[in-house]
Amino acid sequence: MSRVCVICGKKTEVGNQIERRGLAKWKGGVGRKITGKTKRKFKPNLQRVKANVDGTIKRIKVCTRCISAGKIVKAVSRQL
């Protein structure tokens, strides 16, 4: 199972972490300058959840946004 939400398809995105130096213009400086860029990853907040999928209980990976939006039906735990 990869790091992908089963419901919405959210997955790992790539971007840059930007290193800056200097004082902002509105603070009286000459402006912020970029001194370096490094690659980074934005990972979704995935949780393993027991959910009712097509009448059967399965353990799936779902992002927290889908869980809070109510897009899945959680499996009812047994009480002894």
Backbone as numpy.savetxt, mean C-alpha at the origin, in Angstrom:
# Nx Ny Nz CAx CAy CAz Cx Cy Cz
2.03 -16.84 -4.09 1.19 -15.65 -4.09 2.07 -14.40 -4.09
1.82 -13.53 -5.04 2.62 -12.33 -5.11 2.03 -11.23 -4.23
2.71 -10.09 -4.19 2.29 -8.97 -3.35 1.29 -8.11 -4.12
0.09 -8.67 -4.37 -0.96 -7.99 -5.13 -2.28 -8.20 -4.42
-3.09 -7.13 -4.35 -4.43 -7.24 -3.76 -5.33 -8.01 -4.72
-6.04 -9.00 -4.18 -6.91 -9.84 -5.01 -8.10 -9.05 -5.54
-8.59 -8.08 -4.78 -9.79 -7.34 -5.14 -9.50 -6.23 -6.15
-8.60 -5.31 -5.81 -8.40 -4.12 -6.66 -7.14 -4.21 -7.53
-6.27 -5.19 -7.27 -5.08 -5.35 -8.10 -3.94 -4.40 -7.74
-4.03 -3.77 -6.56 -2.97 -2.86 -6.13 -1.69 -3.65 -5.91
-0.55 -3.11 -6.39 0.72 -3.82 -6.28 1.84 -2.83 -5.98
3.06 -3.34 -5.91 4.21 -2.51 -5.59 4.48 -1.53 -6.73
4.66 -0.25 -6.37 5.00 0.80 -7.34 6.43 1.25 -7.07
7.07 1.78 -8.09 8.43 2.30 -7.91 8.42 3.81 -8.07
9.36 4.46 -7.38 9.48 5.90 -7.44 10.88 6.30 -7.01
11.04 7.58 -6.71 12.33 8.10 -6.31 12.27 8.70 -4.92
13.37 8.53 -4.18 13.56 9.25 -2.93 14.51 10.39 -3.27
14.07 11.62 -3.04 14.82 12.79 -3.49 15.53 13.44 -2.30
16.83 13.63 -2.45 17.67 14.27 -1.42 17.82 15.74 -1.80
17.52 16.64 -0.84 17.58 18.08 -1.14 18.44 18.79 -0.11
18.98 19.95 -0.50 19.70 20.81 0.43 19.38 22.25 0.10
19.65 23.13 1.04 19.39 24.55 0.83 18.16 25.03 1.58
17.95 26.32 1.57 16.84 26.96 2.26 15.79 27.39 1.24
14.53 27.18 1.57 13.44 27.52 0.65 13.40 29.02 0.38
12.89 29.38 -0.80 12.85 30.80 -1.18 11.97 31.61 -0.24
10.84 31.01 0.18 9.93 31.76 1.04 10.52 31.98 2.43
11.59 31.26 2.75 12.27 31.48 4.03 13.47 32.41 3.87
13.69 32.92 2.66 14.78 33.85 2.43 16.01 33.25 1.79
15.93 31.99 1.38 17.07 31.34 0.75 17.03 31.46 -0.77
17.94 30.76 -1.41 18.01 30.79 -2.87 17.24 29.64 -3.50
16.64 28.78 -2.68 15.84 27.67 -3.19 16.45 26.33 -2.83
15.62 25.31 -2.86 16.07 23.96 -2.54 16.64 23.31 -3.79
17.80 22.69 -3.67 18.46 22.03 -4.80 18.44 20.52 -4.58
18.23 19.78 -5.65 18.25 18.32 -5.59 19.70 17.85 -5.68
20.13 17.06 -4.69 21.52 16.58 -4.69 21.62 15.09 -4.99
20.49 14.41 -5.03 20.56 12.99 -5.33 19.19 12.36 -5.44
19.09 11.31 -6.25 17.85 10.55 -6.39 18.21 9.08 -6.27
17.46 8.36 -5.46 17.63 6.92 -5.36 16.27 6.27 -5.55
16.28 5.10 -6.14 15.05 4.36 -6.37 14.51 3.83 -5.05
13.18 3.78 -4.93 12.55 3.19 -3.77 11.25 2.52 -4.20
10.65 1.76 -3.29 9.42 1.04 -3.60 8.31 1.50 -2.66
7.12 1.64 -3.21 5.92 1.92 -2.43 5.13 0.61 -2.39
5.06 -0.02 -1.23 4.39 -1.32 -1.11 3.00 -1.13 -0.53
2.01 -1.87 -1.05 0.65 -1.76 -0.51 0.56 -2.43 0.85
-0.37 -1.96 1.66 -0.59 -2.54 2.98 -1.53 -3.73 2.84
-0.95 -4.91 2.60 -1.73 -6.12 2.37 -1.85 -6.93 3.65
-3.03 -7.52 3.83 -3.30 -8.37 4.98 -3.82 -9.70 4.47
-3.44 -10.79 5.15 -4.00 -12.10 4.82 -5.29 -12.26 5.61
-6.39 -12.46 4.89 -7.72 -12.48 5.51 -8.46 -13.73 5.06
-9.15 -14.36 6.01 -10.05 -15.44 5.64 -11.35 -14.81 5.17
-11.69 -15.04 3.90 -12.86 -14.39 3.31 -13.75 -15.44 2.65
-15.02 -15.09 2.54 -16.00 -15.95 1.90 -15.99 -15.62 0.40
-15.37 -16.50 -0.40 -15.25 -16.29 -1.84 -16.04 -17.38 -2.56
-17.09 -16.98 -3.25 -17.96 -17.91 -4.00 -18.47 -19.05 -3.13
-18.84 -18.75 -1.90 -19.41 -19.76 -1.01 -18.39 -20.59 -0.26
-17.12 -20.46 -0.58 -16.09 -21.20 0.14 -15.20 -20.23 0.88
-14.63 -20.70 1.99 -13.75 -19.86 2.80 -12.32 -20.04 2.30
-11.71 -18.93 1.87 -10.34 -18.96 1.38 -9.53 -17.89 2.10
-8.23 -18.10 2.18 -7.32 -17.11 2.74 -6.73 -16.33 1.57
-7.01 -15.02 1.52 -6.58 -14.20 0.40 -5.82 -12.98 0.92
-5.04 -12.36 0.03 -4.33 -11.13 0.37 -5.15 -9.95 -0.14
-5.51 -9.06 0.79 -6.36 -7.93 0.46 -5.75 -6.68 1.07
-5.80 -5.54 0.35 -5.28 -4.30 0.89 -6.27 -3.75 1.93
-5.75 -2.94 2.84 -6.57 -2.43 3.93 -7.65 -1.49 3.43
-7.44 -0.84 2.31 -8.47 0.05 1.75 -9.70 -0.76 1.33
-9.49 -1.94 0.74 -10.61 -2.79 0.34 -11.33 -3.38 1.56
-10.56 -3.69 2.61 -11.17 -4.23 3.83 -12.06 -3.19 4.48
-11.56 -1.95 4.62 -12.35 -0.91 5.28 -13.53 -0.45 4.42
-13.42 -0.60 3.10 -14.52 -0.22 2.22 -15.61 -1.29 2.19
-15.35 -2.46 2.79 -16.35 -3.51 2.85 -16.49 -4.30 1.56
-15.43 -4.37 0.77 -15.50 -5.08 -0.51 -15.37 -6.59 -0.36
-15.02 -7.07 0.84 -14.94 -8.50 1.07 -15.87 -8.88 2.22
-16.27 -10.14 2.24 -17.07 -10.67 3.34 -16.17 -11.58 4.15
-15.85 -11.17 5.37 -14.98 -11.97 6.21 -15.68 -13.24 6.64
-14.90 -14.32 6.80 -15.44 -15.59 7.25 -15.76 -15.50 8.74
-16.86 -16.12 9.13 -17.27 -16.09 10.53 -16.48 -17.15 11.27
-15.81 -16.73 12.36 -15.04 -17.70 13.13 -15.98 -18.51 14.02
-15.60 -19.77 14.23 -16.43 -20.67 15.02 -16.23 -20.37 16.51
-17.32 -20.33 17.24 -17.28 -20.17 18.69 -17.59 -21.51 19.33
-16.68 -21.99 20.16 -16.91 -23.28 20.83 -17.59 -23.11 22.15
